[in-house]
């Protein structure tokens, strides 16, 4: 598929889904990077930025957490960033949980095996003991003095990648039996899935319980987590009422609010 056809299909399948403002580019370094510059420009001019969706047919410098590269070949994946504002800064705590749940719910309807969440922001396909990464989330927030936030919700989903185009532990929608859903159709489904969950912004109980139900981690599982420069290993105990990951390590109960599971 070429870029012109990609745009045509996106427009045809939109059906009033997603924000009114949409930017579609043939190639960009990073949709998050572009979105960040747009937010900064509007802030600098004192103008009100309405919800915006940035889509790219290809990324030359896609990034995940800690600046890691994200393979973004032409026409093979969903490379997207949703920009919106949140009036209450405290509601930001629920945003990453809800975005992950929204994406998992949608992907699971299209695939042979359900999608699961690896803490904090990886989307996995779990089949038996095998776990393969199909997507990721990268969220950034700019909190203004008045408490209102501009949030940049980036997500990348492997759609048409073959095995030779992915790392060993990677997979794609097409490799997981999702051949009936097009790149463009899945794009709008995922955007709608995020928006449905964002209705619950600020509802911490709902967000945490929903995240628990889609988590790939099970109590009693051994996890290795990186928090800043420290690596800790222990037994997964679950998630607390704030969504913090609970880990029993050397007789201590640790509550991790940030970091990542690396094993």
Buried (B, 14 or more C-beta within 10 A) or exposed (E): BEBEEBBEBBEEBBEEBBBEEBBBBBEBBBBBBBBBEBBEEBBEEEEEBEBBBBBBBBBEEBBBBEEEEBBBBBBBBBBBBBBBBBEEBEBBBBBBBBBBBBBBBBBBEBBEBBBBBBBBBBBBBBBEEEBBBBBBBBBBBBEEEEEEBBBBBBBBBBBBBEEEBBEEEBBBBBBBEBEEBBBBBBBBBBBBBBBBBBEBBBBBEBBBBBBBEBBBBEEEEEBEBBBEEEEBEBBBBBBBEEBBBBBEEEEEEBEBEEBBBEE
